[in-house]
Amino acid sequence: MDFFDAQSIFFTALDYKLSYLEFFAVITGIVSVILSAKASVWSWPMGIINVFLSAFLYYQSQLYPDMFLMVFFFVTNIMGWWRWTNPKPEEEDKNKELKISFMPLRQFLYLLAFGIIGTLLIGTLASQLHNWLPLLFNLPSAYPFIDSFIFVMSVITTFLMIQKRVECWIIWLIIDVVATYLYFLKGIKFMGIEYFIFTVIAGFALWNWITEYKRYSHTALTAKNL
């Protein structure tokens, strides 16, 4: 049994053959996102395990932009882990970790526009990988523009997550809906179920982070009155 081979089947459910690789990539991904929704710093090391497993799965599914995205996520998980545990004194919450915050609306809109332009550029490049590097990518990229949207917006959102910006969960909601559709379309059904779960978690996370942000103001007001 080769754990990293997507054809190495763990079990079959409802006629769907689930590999060891897909199963554990999904489980570690769900745990990581739940921890992120709760603003737990342990989401970052769990995320490192998840991206390592997911990279193997995406390569074997010809989802090349997603595969490259895992390399980026590996680096940013390390960055996020450090950033959340090493805030400046004025950025600290009660646990001595980075506070949740909002970003300026104009800056948020600029990022969305940049994401659309980036999607078009990366999608065009991804659609030609099998022509430019046939020895490495022997099959065409599947759904290059949808896949590239997930890639580009995930890059943007990850940097917002590192800075603990509430807006990251708005974009994650959009990404998760698109990814759910893509993975069911590609036949990676368990991964599709994972991203459907991510959509639900992202909705909770958005509410939870906003609630936590409001709590800072309440705590500061109470302290001032004392």
Steps between C-alpha positions, in 0.01 A plus 500: 500500500640837390348765730584783258343329197148633428414154363575329831148450636422537871132403476199524269183689599192529274708363211759775547855371546673713760878496511710527815648820360166672436353388832780635718542815289132575560505422874806714573351779288173500694679501836723787386206715385302433819800618702527810277130576550564497874806725446726230645870525421512118469326534162837583344698180585197289409485691171860404424408131517195561283680681218767231482239228442284713270791579265536131412127467440473805273796394287343162432165670417661740246395801711837666454420852626368343822819296528716812472272669752599239759864612476386854574283378788791311653700823523209716616398252770843554651461878458154499657613288793776752574281810442220389731739414782722807464274809484612851586393613851212710364378204289474250785177347624450362851689182400802699379412404141416717198163679520225459239448816291323646193675650196410822308215441251687654206797273559267199512341595164844545343593149610186356340577675170857373515364151558287510184792619287729238655246226430497583128880506477567182698214317327653576160841374615352186659320408181835480319711307755459166319631663181795677659606226745363173358741279695384643832134564413399224259127586516326838450404700806140422597277813517798740505303823559282367783806339654698821457226704670538273804878540477512880472228578752647253748834680478333833573287359780791324667684830545184645655484198728862550608407856603179368666269715285127425522463541122696181439188299585287685245739391225536150645121462474515576126802275446342209686180515293700501174734224621206280605362524147841433340589191702163336445535581130850343495380190688695562822178465695637473853704815440180662374323404822795648691458835327126497561582457869754782464220723368296439815806552722588824316153637574544419868854642499384831352241533776744389770779738395262796481368411845854478638589836341200666665605347831828695484308829492276391787801393707681829429191703594457306822865548591473875428197535727687327778 
